[in-house]
Amino acid sequence: MNIGIVLLVLFLALMTGIGIWGMKKTKTLGDFFLGGRTLGPWISAVAYGTSYFSAVIFIGFAGTQGWQFGLNALWIAVGNALIGAGAAWLVLARRTRRMTQNLDAMTMPEFLQERYGAKHLKPVAASVIFFFLLPYSASVFKGLGHLFEAVFGIPYDVALLVMIAFTGVYMILGGYFAIAVTDFIQGIIMFAGAAVLVLVLTAPEGGIFGIIGKIAENYQVHIPPERQPSALTVFSLVFMTSFGTWGLPQMTQKFYAIKNQQVIPKAAIVTTVFALMIGFSAYFTGAASHVFFDTASAPQNAAGAIQYDLIVPTLLTERLPAALLALIMLLVLSASMSTLSSLVLVSSSAVAIDLYPSRIDAKTGKDRSVAMMRFLSAIFILISYFISRFQISIIVYLMSLSWGVVSGAFAAPYILGLYSRRVTKPAAYAGLLSGAAAMIILFFVLGASRSPLAASIAIVLPFIVVIAVSLFTAPPGKELLQKAFDGV
C-alpha cells in the first residue's frame, strides 16, 4: 500500500494548502460561513453532492442495506438523486436564496427567527443543531476509522486522530470558501472513483448486467423471504435519506451561498447526475457482496453475527488491486471530509452566530465571530472524536437518529415557511418541538433497527402539526411577511 500512502499524503497536503489559501480570502463572518454568497453552479452543485455522501453511505449504508436489501437498495440511490438532490434544488433553492437575503439570515435558526418573528426560536433551533449533529459527525469519523483500519492497517484510534487533524486544519482556517473549493476537487475524485469501482469489481463476473442475476440468486439464499425487509422498511429508508435532506441545515446552507438564482437549473442537473453515480456505486457494491461472500465468509464478530460496517472495507481490500484501492480510499475520504466540514461549519455556527450574545469587542470594535467560529469548530470536532472513539452503536443507527431529529425539527417550519404566508409563530414552535420529540421517543420505542421508520414519521408528523396549529393562531404581521416574500 505504498502508493496509497503517497496519494493520501499528497491529498491531505493539497487540502491543507487550500485551507491556508482560503484563510487569506476570509475576512468577515459572511465570508467564513457563506463564501460571500459568490459561488457558481458547478461548485455549488458539487458542494451539495459531496456533503450528501460520506463514509456513512460507502461503509455503513452500503454494507448494511446492500446485504439486507440486495438489489432493492438501488431504490435508495434513485430516491437520493431525484428527490434528495435534483428536486431539492428546484423546489427549495430559489426561495431560500431570496428569502434569506431579504431577512439577512445566514443560518437555519436565524431564518426561522426572522421569518416568524420569534426571538426565542433561534436558541432552541441552534441547540437542536449543535447537539444532534454530533452523532452524525461521529458516524462519519467512525466509518473512516474502520476503512483506514481495513485498508492501511492503521489502528482505528490513530486513523481518527489523522482525520480530525486534517479536517480541522483546512476547514477551520478557510471556512466555507475553502470547503467549496475542496469539495469540487473531492467531487471529481468521487465521481471518477465511483465509476471505476463498479466497472472493475464487476468485470470478472461478466460486467454489471452479468452480475445482477448472481446477486438476485445469492440474495435469496443468504436472506430467506421471511427475513427480507418489508416494502415499508425500504420505503422509509428511501424517504428518510431523500426527503429528509430537505430539512438538514448543512444541506440547505448551500442554497444561501449561491451567487444568484440563475445558477439553480444547471446546479440541479449537475447534482442529480453526481448523486446518481455515487449512490448507484455505493449500493450496487453493497449488494454485490452477496456474490463475493456467503453467510459463513462475511465479516463476523466474536458472537458470529455479521458485521455490516466491515462488509465493504473487506470486499475492497480482497478484490481490488493496490492502485485502485488507493483511489477508492481517496473517494471515501473525499466524501467524508466534505460532509464533516459542512457538519462542523453548521454546528459551530449554531453557537457562534445564533447563540453568541455579542459579536463585537467593546474595546477594539472588532468582530469576534470568525474567531469564535474557528474555536467552536475545533470543539465540535473533538467531541465528535470522543463519540466515535468509544464506537457508540453502529453507523446507520447514529445517522438515522441525527437525520430524524434534525430534519424532523426543521423540515416543516422551513419548507412551509418558504411557500405559505399563513404559517404562524406558534405553529413553527410546535413543528420544531414535535419533530424532535417524535424522533427521540420513536427511536427508543421502535428500537434502533427501525430508526428509518421512526425518522420518516418524525419528518411527516410536524407538517400536520404546523398546518393544524396555523389554522387556529394568528399569522405574522404584514410588514414582516412583505419583507420576507419580497421578490419571491
C-alpha positions in Angstrom: 0.0 0.0 0.0 2.9 2.4 -0.5 1.1 4.0 -3.4 -1.9 4.5 -1.2 0.2 6.2 1.5 1.8 8.5 -1.1 -1.6 9.5 -2.6 -3.0 10.1 0.9 -0.2 12.4 1.9 -0.5 14.4 -1.3 -4.2 14.7 -0.9 -4.0 15.9 2.7 -1.2 18.3 1.8 -3.5 19.8 -1.0 -6.4 20.2 1.4 -4.2 21.9 3.9 -2.9 24.3 1.2 -6.4 25.2 0.1 -7.3 25.9 3.7 -4.4 28.3 4.1 -5.3 30.0 0.8 -9.0 30.2 1.9 -7.9 31.9 5.1 -6.5 34.8 3.2 -9.8 35.3 1.4 -11.8 35.0 4.6 -12.2 38.4 6.3 -15.8 38.6 7.6 -18.4 36.2 9.1 -20.2 36.2 5.7 -17.0 35.1 4.0 -16.4 32.3 6.5 -19.9 30.9 6.6 -21.3 31.6 3.1 -18.2 32.3 1.0 -19.5 35.8 0.4 -22.6 34.4 -1.5 -20.5 34.3 -4.7 -20.5 30.6 -5.7 -21.4 29.5 -9.2 -23.5 26.4 -10.3 -20.7 23.8 -10.6 -19.1 24.5 -7.3 -22.4 24.8 -5.5 -23.8 21.6 -7.0 -20.8 19.5 -6.3 -20.6 21.0 -2.7 -24.1 19.9 -2.2 -23.4 16.4 -3.6 -20.2 15.8 -1.6 -21.9 17.0 1.6 -24.7 14.5 0.9 -22.5 11.4 0.7 -19.7 10.3 3.1 -18.2 7.2 4.7 -21.6 6.6 6.2 -23.0 5.6 2.8 -20.0 3.8 1.5 -19.3 1.9 4.7 -22.4 1.8 6.9 -25.3 2.1 4.5 -23.7 0.2 1.5 -22.8 -2.7 3.7 -25.9 -2.9 5.8 -28.6 -2.1 3.1 -26.7 -3.9 0.3 -26.6 -7.1 2.3 -30.1 -6.9 3.8 -31.9 -5.4 0.8 -30.0 -6.8 -2.1 -30.8 -5.0 -5.4 -33.7 -3.2 -3.7 -31.0 -1.0 -2.1 -30.7 0.7 -5.5 -34.1 2.4 -4.9 -32.3 4.4 -2.2 -29.8 5.7 -4.9 -32.7 6.6 -7.2 -34.6 8.5 -4.4 -31.4 10.3 -3.3 -30.7 11.5 -6.8 -34.2 12.6 -7.9 -35.7 13.8 -4.6 -32.8 14.5 -2.3 -30.7 16.2 -4.9 -32.5 17.4 -8.0 -35.9 18.2 -6.6 -34.4 19.9 -3.6 -32.6 22.4 -5.8 -35.7 23.0 -7.9 -38.2 23.4 -5.1 -36.1 25.0 -2.3 -33.1 26.8 -3.7 -34.7 29.8 -5.4 -37.0 30.8 -2.5 -34.3 30.1 0.1 -31.7 32.3 -1.6 -34.1 35.2 -2.0 -35.8 35.0 1.4 -32.6 34.6 3.4 -31.2 37.6 1.6 -34.4 39.6 2.3 -34.2 38.6 6.0 -30.4 39.0 6.3 -30.3 35.4 7.6 -27.2 33.2 7.4 -28.3 30.1 9.3 -31.5 28.0 9.7 -32.1 29.3 13.2 -31.7 32.9 12.0 -34.1 32.3 9.1 -36.8 30.7 11.4 -36.5 33.6 13.9 -36.8 36.3 11.2 -39.4 34.5 9.1 -41.7 34.1 12.1 -40.7 37.0 14.3 -39.9 34.5 17.1 -36.9 35.7 19.1 -36.8 32.6 21.3 -37.0 30.2 18.3 -33.3 30.8 17.3 -31.7 29.5 20.5 -34.0 26.4 20.6 -33.2 25.6 17.0 -29.5 26.2 17.5 -29.4 23.8 20.4 -31.0 21.1 18.3 -28.5 21.5 15.5 -25.4 21.5 17.8 -26.3 18.5 19.9 -28.0 16.3 17.3 -25.5 16.7 14.5 -22.8 15.4 16.8 -23.9 11.7 16.3 -23.9 12.3 12.5 -20.4 13.7 12.6 -19.3 10.9 14.9 -20.8 8.3 12.5 -18.6 9.7 9.6 -15.5 9.6 11.7 -16.4 6.0 12.7 -16.8 4.9 9.1 -13.4 6.4 8.2 -11.7 4.8 11.1 -13.0 1.3 10.0 -11.9 1.9 6.5 -8.4 3.1 7.4 -8.0 0.1 9.7 -9.0 -2.4 7.0 -7.2 -0.8 4.0 -4.0 0.6 5.5 -3.7 -1.4 8.7 -3.7 1.8 10.6 -5.1 1.4 14.1 -8.6 2.8 14.5 -7.6 5.3 17.1 -4.7 6.6 15.0 -6.9 6.9 11.9 -9.4 9.0 13.9 -6.7 11.4 15.0 -5.4 11.8 11.4 -8.8 12.7 10.1 -9.5 15.1 12.9 -6.3 16.9 12.4 -6.6 17.5 8.7 -10.3 18.1 8.6 -9.8 20.7 11.3 -6.9 22.4 9.6 -8.5 23.1 6.2 -12.0 23.8 7.5 -11.1 25.9 10.5 -8.7 28.0 8.5 -10.5 28.6 5.3 -14.2 28.4 6.2 -16.9 27.9 3.5 -14.7 29.1 0.7 -12.1 26.5 1.3 -14.8 23.9 1.9 -16.4 24.7 -1.5 -13.1 24.6 -3.4 -12.0 21.4 -1.8 -15.5 19.9 -2.3 -15.1 20.5 -6.1 -11.8 18.7 -6.2 -13.1 15.9 -3.9 -16.2 15.6 -6.1 -14.1 14.9 -9.2 -12.2 12.2 -7.3 -15.5 10.7 -6.0 -17.2 10.7 -9.5 -14.2 9.0 -11.2 -13.6 6.6 -8.3 -17.3 5.5 -8.2 -17.4 4.7 -11.9 -14.1 2.8 -11.9 -15.1 0.9 -8.7 -18.2 -0.7 -10.3 -16.5 -1.5 -13.6 -13.5 -3.2 -12.0 -15.5 -5.0 -9.3 -18.0 -6.5 -11.8 -15.7 -7.3 -14.7 -14.7 -10.8 -13.5 -18.4 -11.6 -13.1 -19.5 -10.7 -16.6 -19.9 -6.9 -16.0 -22.8 -5.0 -14.4 -25.5 -7.0 -16.3 -23.8 -10.3 -15.8 -23.5 -9.9 -12.0 -27.1 -8.8 -11.4 -28.5 -12.3 -11.8 -26.0 -13.7 -9.4 -26.8 -11.0 -6.8 -30.5 -11.8 -7.0 -29.9 -15.6 -6.8 -27.5 -15.5 -3.9 -29.6 -12.9 -2.0 -32.5 -15.4 -1.9 -30.1 -18.0 -0.4 -28.5 -15.7 2.1 -31.6 -13.8 3.2 -34.7 -16.1 3.1 -38.0 -14.4 2.2 -39.2 -14.4 5.8 -36.1 -12.3 6.8 -36.2 -9.9 3.9 -37.1 -6.3 4.7 -40.7 -5.3 4.0 -41.7 -2.7 1.4 -42.4 -0.3 4.3 -38.9 -0.7 5.5 -37.4 0.0 2.1 -39.7 3.0 1.5 -39.0 4.5 4.9 -35.2 4.4 4.3 -35.6 5.9 0.8 -37.9 8.6 2.3 -35.5 9.4 5.2 -32.4 9.7 3.1 -34.1 11.6 0.3 -36.8 13.9 1.5 -35.1 14.1 4.9 -32.2 16.1 3.4 -34.7 19.0 2.7 -34.7 19.8 6.4 -31.0 19.4 7.1 -29.2 22.8 7.8 -25.9 21.6 6.4 -27.6 20.9 3.0 -29.9 24.0 2.8 -26.9 26.2 3.7 -25.7 25.5 0.1 -28.7 27.4 -1.2 -27.9 30.5 0.9 -24.4 30.7 -0.7 -25.2 30.6 -4.4 -24.2 33.6 -6.5 -27.7 34.2 -7.9 -30.9 32.4 -8.9 -29.7 31.8 -12.4 -27.3 29.1 -11.3 -30.1 26.9 -10.0 -31.3 24.9 -13.1 -27.7 23.9 -14.0 -26.8 23.1 -10.4 -29.9 20.9 -10.2 -28.8 18.8 -13.2 -25.2 18.5 -12.1 -26.2 17.5 -8.5 -28.7 14.9 -9.8 -26.1 13.2 -12.1 -23.5 13.3 -9.4 -25.8 11.8 -6.7 -27.0 9.1 -9.1 -23.4 8.0 -9.8 -22.3 8.0 -6.2 -25.5 6.4 -4.9 -25.5 3.6 -7.5 -21.9 2.8 -7.0 -22.2 2.5 -3.2 -25.4 0.5 -3.0 -24.5 -1.7 -6.0 -21.2 -2.5 -4.4 -23.0 -3.4 -1.2 -25.5 -5.6 -3.0 -22.6 -7.3 -4.9 -21.3 -8.5 -1.6 -23.7 -11.4 -2.0 -21.6 -12.7 -4.9 -18.3 -12.4 -3.1 -19.4 -13.6 0.4 -21.8 -16.1 1.9 -23.1 -16.1 5.5 -20.0 -18.0 6.6 -17.3 -15.9 4.9 -18.9 -12.5 5.6 -17.1 -10.5 8.3 -18.3 -11.6 11.7 -17.8 -10.6 15.4 -16.9 -13.0 18.2 -20.6 -14.0 18.6 -20.9 -15.0 15.0 -23.1 -12.0 13.9 -22.3 -10.4 10.6 -20.5 -7.0 11.0 -22.2 -4.9 8.3 -19.8 -2.0 8.8 -16.9 -4.2 7.7 -18.5 -5.8 4.6 -17.4 -3.1 2.1 -13.9 -2.5 3.6 -13.3 -6.3 3.5 -14.6 -6.6 0.0 -12.5 -3.8 -1.3 -9.3 -5.0 0.3 -9.8 -8.5 -1.0 -11.0 -7.8 -4.6 -9.2 -4.6 -5.7 -5.6 -4.0 -6.9 -3.5 -1.7 -4.7 -3.6 1.3 -7.1 -7.4 1.2 -7.4 -7.8 0.6 -3.7 -5.9 3.7 -3.1 -8.2 5.7 -5.4 -11.3 4.3 -3.7 -9.8 5.2 -0.4 -9.5 8.8 -1.6 -13.1 8.6 -2.8 -14.4 7.7 0.6 -12.0 10.1 2.3 -13.1 12.9 0.0 -16.8 12.2 0.6 -16.3 12.1 4.3 -14.1 15.2 4.7 -16.6 17.3 2.7 -19.5 16.0 4.8 -17.6 16.6 8.0 -16.6 20.1 7.1 -20.2 21.0 6.4 -21.4 19.5 9.6 -18.8 21.3 11.6 -19.4 24.6 9.9 -23.2 24.5 10.5 -22.9 23.2 14.1 -20.3 25.7 15.2 -22.5 28.5 13.6 -25.3 27.4 15.9 -23.3 28.8 18.8 -21.1 31.5 17.2 -23.8 33.1 15.1 -27.1 32.1 16.8 -26.2 31.9 20.5 -23.1 34.2 20.8 -24.5 37.3 22.6 -22.1 39.9 21.4 -20.0 39.6 18.2 -18.3 43.0 18.5 -15.5 43.5 21.0 -16.4 46.5 23.2 -12.8 47.8 23.4 -11.5 47.3 19.9 -14.7 47.3 17.9 -13.6 44.1 16.0 -16.0 41.4 15.0 -15.1 38.3 17.1 -17.4 35.9 15.3 -14.9 34.4 12.9 -12.5 33.6 15.8 -15.4 32.1 17.7 -16.5 30.0 14.7 -12.9 28.6 14.4 -12.7 27.9 18.1 -16.1 26.2 18.2 -15.4 24.2 15.1 -12.4 22.7 16.9 -14.5 21.9 20.0 -17.2 20.2 17.8 -14.5 18.1 16.1 -13.1 17.0 19.4 -16.5 16.0 20.8 -17.2 14.0 17.7 -13.9 12.2 18.1 -14.8 11.0 21.6 -18.2 9.7 20.5 -16.6 7.8 17.6 -13.6 6.8 19.7 -15.9 4.7 22.0 -17.8 3.4 19.0 -21.3 4.1 20.3 -23.8 1.9 18.3 -23.3 1.2 14.6 -23.0 3.8 11.9 -26.5 3.5 10.3 -28.3 4.0 13.6 -26.2 7.0 14.6 -27.0 8.7 11.3 -30.7 7.8 11.4 -31.0 9.4 14.9 -29.4 12.6 13.7 -31.3 12.8 10.4 -34.6 12.1 12.2 -34.3 14.7 14.9 -32.8 17.5 12.9 -34.9 17.1 9.7 -38.0 16.3 11.8 -37.4 19.6 13.7 -36.8 21.8 10.7 -38.4 20.4 7.5 -42.0 21.6 8.2 -41.3 25.1 9.6 -38.7 25.7 6.9 -40.5 24.4 3.8 -43.9 25.6 4.7 -42.4 28.9 5.7 -41.0 29.3 2.2 -44.3 28.8 0.5 -47.1 29.9 2.8 -47.7 33.3 4.4 -50.3 31.7 6.7 -47.9 29.7 8.8 -47.7 31.2 12.3 -45.2 31.6 15.0 -46.8 29.1 17.4 -47.0 26.6 14.6 -43.3 27.0 13.9 -42.5 26.2 17.6 -44.9 23.3 17.6 -43.5 21.9 14.4 -39.9 22.1 15.6 -40.6 20.5 19.0 -43.0 17.8 17.8 -40.5 16.6 15.1 -37.5 16.4 17.5 -39.6 14.8 20.3 -41.2 12.3 18.0 -37.9 11.0 16.7 -36.4 10.7 20.1 -39.4 8.8 21.5 -39.9 6.6 18.5 -36.2 5.8 18.3 -36.4 4.1 21.7 -40.0 2.7 21.3 -39.5 1.1 17.9 -35.8 0.3 18.5 -32.7 1.3 16.7 -33.1 -1.2 14.0 -36.3 0.5 12.9 -34.9 4.0 13.1 -35.5 4.9 9.4 -39.2 4.3 10.0 -39.1 6.4 13.2 -37.3 9.2 11.2 -39.9 9.1 8.4 -42.7 9.5 10.9 -40.8 12.3 12.7 -40.4 14.2 9.4 -44.0 13.9 8.3 -45.8 14.5 11.6 -44.7 18.2 12.0 -46.3 19.1 8.7 -49.6 18.0 10.1 -48.9 19.8 13.4 -47.8 23.1 11.7 -50.8 23.2 9.4 -53.2 22.4 12.2 -51.8 25.0 14.6 -51.7 27.6 11.9 -55.4 27.3 11.4 -56.1 28.4 14.9 -53.4 31.1 15.5 -52.6 34.5 14.1 -50.1 34.8 11.2 -47.1 37.1 11.4 -47.6 40.8 10.8 -48.0 42.2 7.2 -44.7 44.1 7.4 -42.7 41.0 8.3 -44.4 39.0 5.5 -43.8 41.7 2.9 -40.1 41.8 3.8 -39.7 38.0 3.7 -41.7 37.5 0.5 -40.4 40.5 -1.4 -39.4 39.4 -4.9 -40.4 35.8 -4.3 
